[in-house]
Amino acid sequence: MKKTGPEAKLLVVDDEPNIRELLSTSLRFAGFEVVSAA
């Protein structure tokens, strides 16, 4: 049976909004649940 949930939950922290968004989007696309903070 295939797991349908995320691989893991990750916290992305960066002071640059563009970098945070890029990393968050890439990680979500890879199957991770992402929470971001500045």
C-alpha positions in Angstrom: 0.0 0.0 0.0 1.4 3.4 -1.0 1.7 6.1 1.6 -0.4 9.1 0.6 0.8 11.7 3.2 3.9 13.9 3.1 7.4 12.4 3.6 8.1 14.7 6.5 7.4 18.1 7.9 10.1 20.7 7.3 10.7 24.2 8.6 12.3 26.6 6.2 13.7 29.8 7.8 15.3 32.6 5.8 15.1 36.4 5.9 14.8 36.6 2.1 11.1 36.1 1.1 12.1 35.0 -2.4 14.4 32.3 -1.1 11.8 31.1 1.4 9.2 30.8 -1.3 11.5 29.0 -3.8 12.6 26.5 -1.2 9.1 25.9 0.1 7.7 25.4 -3.4 10.5 23.0 -4.4 10.1 21.0 -1.2 6.3 20.8 -1.5 6.7 19.6 -5.0 9.1 16.9 -3.7 6.4 15.7 -1.4 7.2 17.4 1.9 5.0 19.3 4.2 6.6 22.8 4.6 6.2 25.5 7.2 8.1 28.7 6.7 9.3 31.5 8.9 11.3 34.7 8.6 
